[in-house]
Amino acid sequence: MNVDRRSGVFLHLTSLPGPHGIGDLGEGARTFLAFLDRADQSLWQFCPVGPTSGAYGHSPYGADSAFAGNPLLIDPVDLVDRGYLDDGAVESPDCADPDSVQYERVAAFKRDRLREAFEAFESDADDAARASFESFREREADWLDDYALFVALKSAHDGAAWTDWPADLAGRDPDALAAARENHAREVEFRGFVQWVFDDQWERLRAAATERGVDLVGDLPIYVAGDSADVWANPDVFQLDESGEPSAVAGVPPNPGDEGQRWGNPVYDWDHLRETGYEWWLRRVEHLLSRVDLARIDHFKGFDEYWAIPADADHPGAGEWRPGPGAEFFEALRERVDELPFVVEDLGFLDESMVELRDRFGFPGMYVPQYADWCAEWDRYKPTNYPRNAVAYTSTHDTDTAVGYYERLGDEQRDCLRYALATDGEGIAWDLVGAVWDSDAALAFTTVQDLLELGSEARFNTPGTATGNWNWRVRASALDDGIADRLAGVTDVALR
């Protein structure tokens, strides 16, 4: 990556402070931008922002759509400012825990407010607002029409997976779809309204970030949820059986010390995608890059080759490696979007073919000191060994916090870490910030949890577990000037 060295902070939007039980695109996001500005940071990274559901534990990596925005992230105060809600409708609800997200209660609160706002829009919106809505619907029709109908039908079928709908709807019979659009026209319009509001609020947040010199770093999950608008509307893109169920699912093979992982997402039919010029994927990437300045490609190994597990197999070891699209996909993408502003998640799969693909396009790989063997002088994950073309993290959304990691280290590794960083370990989180910032990596990131020196209780996600994830939040009072100034000082010394 031929850029000046830069640094930033990871904080997913649900973790932002705010009065409505979940972080959103409103005042809490602007509070965080002000914090980043004072801390002299130019990057804000977060997880995918698609619609989440309880079916996937509200994981941002199990969204209902790879294109839509999460309604839970909509700022209800903005709806008051637009005249669509009364002030009393957005007073702090019962679900407004400042320290964690209670998703189901938050979802009910937001759903009711959004429906009330939609009714007000229908009756009172001015011509400019209506024109903006219609323009948005036309611009985004290639995904919005299917997504809005998918959500409307899912609601009409009590949340059932699309594979359990009547066969004519699950199989997208044209007459059945036409009838459904007519029968659920108002619900479809409501879902379009919600996405329009999300899009408008996102654009204003991005403009606020640009004004403060902060670039947004998004996330591109390689796979999508099986019960999603993407799979229902584009079955040919995936390896499915005649009933729409996956014939093979994604995961990773067993490694020394673990049994692998069976993620369960349907894998792609890359032969079909190649025949279409990768059109669905290219539209997906274009859409993401219309929202963010830089993106992390999740599980980059899957573009080189992917682990396909038979759908009827429970153990990841039953899978096999199959060839991915490789360089051909990224060449097609480069023709479409010109520049490829990506960093790639390449942890754990550093084989020759994946490294060759990564380096062919100059994508920075990820380096996390939590994976280091601190007693091995030339271990690649020790900050002193990071190359320039790298993106380095003190911790990630999938790891323990820096403090939690240090506390569970064995005695030998802890001693070697303290020796390597010349520290007694009392301020280990900031020691790791300093080490990552002092490395040669082009991009350096930390998390808010590490800046606050929090332990495992503040961990955001534990891979392979279904509960207790994605709900940590930060209070506005914790984003204080002292911490911002301390990070600015580290940045000034290391990166300037």
Secondary structure, 3 states (H helix, E strand, C coil): CCCCCEEEEECCHHHCCCCCCCCCCCHHHHHHHHHHHHCCCCEEECCCCCCCCHHHCCCCCCCCCCCCCCHHHCCHHHHHHCCCCCHHHHCCCCCCCCCECCHHHHHHHHHHHHHHHHHHHHHHCCHHHHHHHHHHHHHCHHHHHHHHHHHHHHHHCCCCCHHHCCHHHHCCCHHHHHHHHHHCHHHHHHHHHHHHHHHHHHHHHHHHHHHCCCEEEEEECCCCCCCCHHHHHCHHHECECCCCCECEEEEECCECCECCEEEEEECECHHHHHHCCCHHHHHHHHHHHCCCCEEEECCCHHHHEEEEEECCCCCHHHCEEEECCCHHHHHHHHHHHCCCCEEECCCCCCCHHHHHHHHHCCCCEEECHHHCCCCCCCCCCCHHHCCCCEEEECCCCCCCCHHHHHHCCCHHHHHHHHHHHCCCCCCHHHHHHHHHHHCCCCEEEEEHHHHCCCCHHHCCCCCCCCCCCCCECCCHHHCCHHHHHHHHHHHHHHHC
